[in-house]
Amino acid sequence: MTRFVRLAAIALAATAVYATPSYAASDVAGTWTIAADAQGQQFKSTLTVAEGDGGAFTVDVQPLGESPMGPMKSTISEVKVDGEMLSFKQHLDSDQFKIDLTYTLTVSGNSLSGEANSDFGPTPITGTRAG
């Protein structure tokens, strides 16, 4: 009996580790209004996370309003979704500067929080699901 209980516990643990529920990843997908607090200034953007064919995710970040730094080219890479966790890299390029950001965000219902890390340190990110 003890051996059966151990095997059942191992099987249950393996299922929990290797099974990815379909609803977990979909919680991250959607459109979010996010704010980054950087050195006393708040920068707002729209973050769109979409799940494509085969389960791959894409991210698009669009600033709300005009940027004080002028137009910037944004490149997103290394998008990963794991349950309620979202991470990705963003390269921003403008006439004034270039910066690489690594986002680590967590979704909880209709709220999102985390940070964007760069050579300048972490920047807190908060957000709510749009719509």
VEXDREN-2710 file (C-alpha; in Angstrom, 1 decimal):
% VEXDREN-2710
k/r/px/py/pz
1/MET/0.0/0.0/0.0
2/THR/2.8/2.4/0.9
3/ARG/4.5/1.8/-2.4
4/PHE/1.2/2.5/-4.3
5/VAL/0.8/5.8/-2.4
6/ARG/4.4/6.8/-3.3
7/LEU/3.9/5.9/-7.0
8/ALA/0.6/7.8/-7.1
9/ALA/2.2/10.9/-5.5
10/ILE/5.1/10.7/-8.0
11/ALA/2.6/10.4/-10.9
12/LEU/0.6/13.3/-9.6
13/ALA/3.7/15.5/-9.2
14/ALA/4.9/14.6/-12.7
15/THR/1.5/15.5/-14.1
16/ALA/1.5/18.9/-12.3
17/VAL/5.0/19.6/-13.6
18/TYR/4.6/18.5/-17.3
19/ALA/0.9/19.4/-17.9
20/THR/0.3/22.9/-19.0
21/PRO/-3.4/23.7/-18.6
22/SER/-4.8/25.5/-21.6
23/TYR/-6.5/28.1/-19.5
24/ALA/-3.3/29.2/-17.8
25/ALA/-1.5/30.7/-20.8
26/SER/-4.7/32.4/-22.1
27/ASP/-4.9/34.5/-18.9
28/VAL/-1.9/36.4/-20.2
29/ALA/-3.3/37.0/-23.7
30/GLY/-5.1/40.3/-24.3
31/THR/-4.6/44.0/-24.3
32/TRP/-3.2/45.7/-21.2
33/THR/-2.8/49.4/-20.3
34/ILE/0.5/49.5/-18.5
35/ALA/2.5/52.2/-16.7
36/ALA/6.2/52.3/-16.0
37/ASP/7.5/54.5/-13.2
38/ALA/11.0/55.7/-14.2
39/GLN/12.8/58.2/-12.1
40/GLY/9.6/60.0/-11.0
41/GLN/8.0/60.0/-14.5
42/GLN/5.2/57.7/-15.5
43/PHE/5.2/56.3/-19.0
44/LYS/2.0/54.7/-20.2
45/SER/1.7/52.1/-23.0
46/THR/-0.6/49.6/-24.5
47/LEU/0.7/46.0/-24.2
48/THR/-0.9/43.5/-26.5
49/VAL/-0.2/39.8/-26.0
50/ALA/-1.5/37.4/-28.6
51/GLU/-1.4/33.6/-28.8
52/GLY/-0.8/32.4/-32.4
53/ASP/-1.0/29.0/-34.0
54/GLY/1.0/26.3/-32.2
55/GLY/0.9/28.2/-28.9
56/ALA/3.6/30.8/-29.8
57/PHE/3.0/34.2/-28.3
58/THR/3.6/37.6/-29.7
59/VAL/3.9/41.0/-27.9
60/ASP/3.4/44.5/-29.1
61/VAL/4.0/47.6/-27.0
62/GLN/2.7/51.0/-28.2
63/PRO/3.3/54.2/-26.2
64/LEU/0.2/56.2/-25.2
65/GLY/0.7/59.8/-26.3
66/GLU/3.9/61.3/-27.5
67/SER/7.2/60.2/-26.1
68/PRO/9.4/63.1/-24.7
69/MET/12.3/61.3/-26.4
70/GLY/10.8/61.4/-29.9
71/PRO/9.9/58.5/-32.1
72/MET/11.4/55.2/-31.2
73/LYS/11.8/51.9/-33.1
74/SER/10.9/48.9/-30.9
75/THR/11.9/45.3/-31.5
76/ILE/10.4/42.5/-29.3
77/SER/12.1/39.2/-28.9
78/GLU/12.3/36.1/-26.6
79/VAL/8.6/36.1/-25.7
80/LYS/7.8/33.4/-23.1
81/VAL/4.6/32.6/-21.3
82/ASP/4.5/30.2/-18.4
83/GLY/1.1/30.1/-16.7
84/GLU/0.6/33.6/-15.3
85/MET/4.1/34.7/-16.1
86/LEU/5.1/36.7/-19.1
87/SER/8.7/37.7/-20.1
88/PHE/10.2/39.3/-23.2
89/LYS/13.0/41.5/-24.3
90/GLN/12.5/44.9/-26.0
91/HIS/15.1/46.9/-27.8
92/LEU/14.3/50.6/-28.2
93/ASP/16.2/52.8/-30.7
94/SER/15.8/56.5/-31.2
95/ASP/18.0/59.4/-32.4
96/GLN/18.9/60.1/-28.8
97/PHE/19.6/56.7/-27.3
98/LYS/19.4/52.9/-27.5
99/ILE/18.3/50.7/-24.6
100/ASP/17.6/47.0/-24.0
101/LEU/14.8/46.1/-21.6
102/THR/14.0/42.7/-20.1
103/TYR/10.4/42.4/-18.9
104/THR/9.2/40.0/-16.2
105/LEU/5.5/40.3/-15.5
106/THR/2.9/38.4/-13.6
107/VAL/-0.8/38.4/-14.4
108/SER/-3.4/38.0/-11.6
109/GLY/-6.9/38.2/-12.9
110/ASN/-7.3/41.7/-14.6
111/SER/-4.1/43.1/-13.1
112/LEU/-0.5/42.8/-14.2
113/SER/2.7/43.7/-12.3
114/GLY/6.4/43.2/-12.5
115/GLU/9.4/45.1/-13.8
116/ALA/11.5/46.0/-16.8
117/ASN/15.3/45.6/-16.2
118/SER/18.0/47.5/-18.1
119/ASP/21.5/48.7/-17.5
120/PHE/19.9/51.5/-15.4
121/GLY/18.3/49.0/-13.0
122/PRO/14.7/47.8/-12.5
123/THR/11.7/49.9/-13.4
124/PRO/8.4/48.9/-11.8
125/ILE/5.5/48.1/-14.2
126/THR/1.8/47.9/-13.3
127/GLY/-1.2/47.4/-15.5
128/THR/-4.8/46.5/-16.0
129/ARG/-6.6/44.6/-18.7
130/ALA/-8.1/47.0/-21.2
131/GLY/-11.8/46.7/-22.1
END
